[in-house]
Amino acid sequence: MSSWGYFQQGNAQQEEIMRLGQALNNHIQCAVHYPAFGKNLFECKCGVTFMVSAVKEAVRTDDWGLIDEIHKTKWRPVNKARK
């Protein structure tokens, strides 16, 4: 186990989080983990956070514009900056 979250298995809500995280990872091509900061957020390897509801809406509508904008423009910790 690493510091990038923990293994989840079981109920439908956890399975949905796993499905959403995988979709986010595949779309932005950046590793993600859940929960970030103990909250209902995904965090990518760059240090950018994404609300679960935003990812859920992107998957539902197949419109990833907001997710792309967040990943490209939101604050990142200096030591995690994407190269």
DAJO-V997041 format. One record per pair of residues at least 6 apart in sequence whose C-alpha atoms are under 8 Angstrom apart, sorted by sequence separation. I is the first residue (numbers start at 1). J is the second residue. D is the distance in Angstrom with one decimal. If there is no record, write none. Layout:
i->(I;I)
j->(J;J)
d->(D;D)
This chain:
i->(1;8;9;25;34;35;36;43;57;58;25;34;35;36;42;43;24;34;35;41;42;58;33;34;41;42;58;32;33;41;42;21;32;33;40;41;21;32;40;54;55;21;31;32;36;54;30;31;30;30;17;50;50;21;48;48;48;48;5;6;48;4;5;47;4;5;46;47;5;24;46;20;47;46;47;17;20;45;46;20;23;46;20;28;28)
j->(7;14;15;31;40;41;42;49;63;64;32;41;42;43;49;50;32;42;43;49;50;66;42;43;50;51;67;42;43;51;52;32;43;44;51;52;33;44;52;66;67;34;44;45;49;67;44;45;45;46;34;67;70;42;70;71;74;75;33;34;76;33;34;76;34;35;76;77;36;55;77;52;80;80;81;52;55;80;81;56;59;82;59;68;71)
d->(7.9;6.5;6.9;5.6;7.6;5.6;5.5;4.3;7.9;5.1;5.9;6.3;5.9;5.5;5.5;6.3;7.5;4.9;7.7;6.3;5.1;7.9;5.6;6.7;5.6;6.5;7.4;6.3;5.5;4.9;6.6;6.6;5.4;6.5;6.8;5.6;7.2;4.1;6.4;7.9;7.1;7.6;5.5;6.1;7.5;7.4;6.1;5.4;6.2;7.7;8.0;7.6;7.7;7.2;7.7;6.4;6.5;6.6;5.8;7.8;5.7;5.7;5.7;5.3;7.6;6.4;6.4;6.1;7.6;6.8;7.6;7.8;6.0;5.0;7.6;7.9;6.6;7.0;5.5;6.5;7.3;5.6;7.4;7.2;7.5)
